[in-house]
């Protein structure tokens, strides 16, 4: 019967040779995987349904139901990566396995270390990279959360218009960088709207009223004379 160890990254090993299955399982566990071992083809589909593996290592020659049948059955309901094991080196077997939906094909005898590296490589290719939440931008009590599009000053929410948010996000993302009015316009109006660059001065003025202690003596949004504006980069958190 199948033997399982609880882990979110479970590899199902379907292999009738107990020693080979145990050896592969040992190498996989060293890499942080858990394993479910099945030694008869008839148990493989049920085991896959119950343990929800992230990967299947599947021997071709199995008692009762062979690896080809299991591969076909798995592909009807799952996209789980499958690596086929076989003692036969004929090209027709490799082609058949790949045509049925297998992701890789390894001929016995094989290196367990290489097999595990193939498993990891296939998983890297099959798993989309998780999008990383943008970092909260923080400076002297001012916190801008790009994911939520929210601004807080000393823990209190500050309501911004869409244009004010875009300007402040651009400035805080590159503290110390001097932005021209045209560059800030491009952040606000990305669809070619006809606006004059002095509209940025209006937005900056409103932003300063909302976030500065004294809008006439700003500490956050600084003027770069003859050019535009920059966000203070002094003692950034």
C-alpha positions in Angstrom: 0.0 0.0 0.0 1.1 3.6 -0.6 3.3 5.2 2.1 3.1 9.0 2.5 4.7 11.8 4.4 2.8 15.1 4.8 4.3 17.9 2.7 2.8 20.3 0.2 5.4 19.2 -2.5 4.7 15.5 -2.8 6.2 13.4 -5.5 4.4 10.2 -6.5 6.8 7.4 -7.4 5.3 4.5 -9.3 8.0 1.8 -9.5 7.7 -1.9 -9.0 11.3 -2.3 -7.9 11.2 -1.5 -4.2 14.9 -0.7 -3.9 14.9 1.7 -6.9 11.7 3.4 -5.5 13.3 3.7 -2.0 16.6 5.1 -3.4 14.8 7.8 -5.5 12.6 8.7 -2.5 15.7 9.2 -0.3 17.2 11.6 -2.7 14.0 13.5 -3.1 13.5 13.8 0.6 17.0 15.4 0.9 15.7 18.1 -1.4 12.7 18.8 0.8 10.0 16.8 -1.1 7.7 14.2 0.5 7.1 11.0 -1.4 4.3 8.5 -2.0 5.5 5.1 -3.2 3.3 2.8 -5.3 4.6 -0.6 -6.6 1.6 -1.7 -8.7 0.1 0.1 -11.7 -3.4 -0.5 -10.4 -2.8 1.7 -7.4 -1.3 4.6 -9.2 -4.4 6.5 -10.3 -6.0 6.2 -6.9 -2.8 7.3 -5.2 -2.5 10.4 -7.5 -6.0 11.4 -6.7 -5.5 11.1 -3.0 -2.1 12.7 -2.5 -2.4 15.4 -5.2 1.3 15.2 -6.2 3.3 18.0 -7.8 5.3 15.5 -9.8 4.9 11.8 -10.9 7.9 9.5 -11.5 6.4 6.6 -13.5 8.0 3.3 -14.5 6.8 1.9 -17.8 6.9 -1.8 -16.9 4.5 -2.3 -14.0 2.3 -5.2 -12.8 -1.4 -5.1 -13.7 -1.4 -1.7 -15.5 1.6 -0.5 -17.4 3.1 3.0 -17.3 1.6 3.9 -20.7 -1.9 3.4 -19.5 -1.3 5.3 -16.3 0.2 8.2 -18.2 -2.8 8.4 -20.6 -5.2 8.2 -17.6 -3.4 11.0 -15.7 -3.4 13.2 -18.7 -7.1 13.0 -19.1 -7.6 14.9 -15.8 -4.3 16.5 -14.8 -1.3 18.5 -16.1 1.0 17.2 -13.3 4.5 16.8 -14.7 5.4 13.2 -15.5 8.9 11.6 -15.9 8.9 8.1 -17.3 11.4 5.4 -16.3 12.2 2.4 -18.5 14.8 -0.2 -19.0 14.4 0.1 -22.8 16.5 2.6 -24.7 14.7 2.4 -28.1 13.8 5.8 -29.5 10.3 4.6 -30.2 9.7 4.2 -26.5 10.9 7.8 -25.8 8.7 9.2 -28.5 5.7 7.2 -27.3 6.1 8.5 -23.8 6.4 12.1 -24.8 3.5 11.8 -27.3 1.3 10.5 -24.4 2.1 13.6 -22.4 5.2 12.7 -20.4 7.6 15.6 -19.7 10.8 13.6 -19.6 12.2 10.1 -20.1 15.0 8.4 -18.2 16.6 5.1 -19.1 17.7 2.7 -16.3 20.2 2.5 -14.8 20.3 6.2 -13.9 21.9 8.5 -11.4 19.4 9.3 -8.6 21.0 12.7 -8.2 20.5 13.6 -11.9 17.0 12.3 -11.7 16.2 14.7 -8.9 17.8 17.6 -10.7 15.5 16.8 -13.7 12.5 16.8 -11.4 13.5 20.2 -10.0 14.2 21.7 -13.5 10.8 20.5 -14.9 9.0 22.0 -11.8 10.8 25.3 -12.3 9.6 25.5 -15.9 6.1 24.3 -15.1 5.5 26.7 -12.2 4.8 30.3 -13.1 6.7 32.8 -11.0 4.7 34.2 -8.2 4.2 37.9 -8.6 5.8 39.7 -5.8 3.8 42.4 -4.0 5.3 45.8 -4.6 7.1 47.1 -1.5 5.5 49.8 0.6 7.4 53.1 0.1 8.2 54.8 3.4 9.9 58.0 4.5 9.6 59.9 7.8 6.0 58.8 8.6 4.8 58.9 5.0 3.8 55.5 3.7 2.6 54.7 0.2 1.3 51.2 -0.5 1.4 50.6 -4.3 -0.6 47.4 -4.1 -3.5 49.1 -2.3 -2.9 52.5 -3.8 -3.1 54.0 -0.4 -1.2 56.8 1.4 -0.8 57.3 5.1 0.8 60.1 7.0 1.8 59.1 10.6 -0.7 56.2 10.3 -3.6 58.4 9.2 -5.0 57.9 5.7 -4.5 60.7 3.1 -6.9 60.8 0.1 -5.2 61.3 -3.2 -6.6 61.9 -6.7 -5.4 59.5 -9.4 -2.9 62.1 -10.7 -1.6 62.9 -7.3 -1.0 59.3 -6.6 0.9 58.7 -9.8 3.1 61.7 -9.2 3.9 60.8 -5.6 4.5 57.2 -6.6 7.0 58.2 -9.3 8.8 60.6 -6.9 8.9 58.2 -3.9 10.1 55.3 -6.1 13.2 57.2 -7.0 14.1 59.5 -4.0 16.7 62.1 -4.9 16.0 61.8 -8.7 15.1 65.1 -10.3 12.0 64.7 -12.5 11.2 67.2 -15.1 7.6 68.4 -15.4 7.4 66.5 -18.7 8.5 63.3 -17.1 5.9 63.7 -14.4 3.2 64.5 -17.0 4.1 61.2 -18.7 3.4 59.4 -15.5 0.0 61.1 -15.1 -1.2 61.2 -18.7 -0.1 58.1 -20.6 -2.6 58.3 -23.4 -1.4 61.4 -25.1 -3.8 63.9 -23.5 -3.1 67.5 -24.5 -2.1 69.2 -21.2 0.4 71.9 -20.4 3.4 71.0 -18.2 2.4 73.6 -15.6 -0.5 71.4 -14.5 2.2 69.5 -12.6 2.7 72.5 -10.5 -0.9 72.5 -9.5 -0.8 68.8 -8.6 2.4 69.3 -6.6 0.8 72.2 -4.7 -2.2 70.1 -3.7 0.0 67.2 -2.7 2.1 69.5 -0.5 -1.0 70.8 1.2 -2.0 67.2 2.0 1.3 65.8 3.2 3.5 68.6 4.4 3.5 70.3 7.8 4.1 73.6 6.0 3.5 73.6 2.3 5.7 76.7 1.9 8.6 74.8 3.4 8.3 71.3 2.1 10.3 68.4 3.5 9.1 65.6 1.2 8.6 67.1 -2.3 11.4 69.5 -3.1 11.7 71.9 -6.0 14.5 71.6 -8.5 14.7 75.1 -9.9 14.5 75.4 -13.6 13.8 71.7 -14.0 11.0 70.2 -11.9 10.8 68.2 -8.6 12.4 65.5 -6.6 11.5 63.5 -3.5 13.8 64.0 -0.5 16.5 61.3 -0.2 17.8 62.5 3.2 17.7 59.7 5.8 15.3 57.5 3.8 13.8 54.7 5.9 
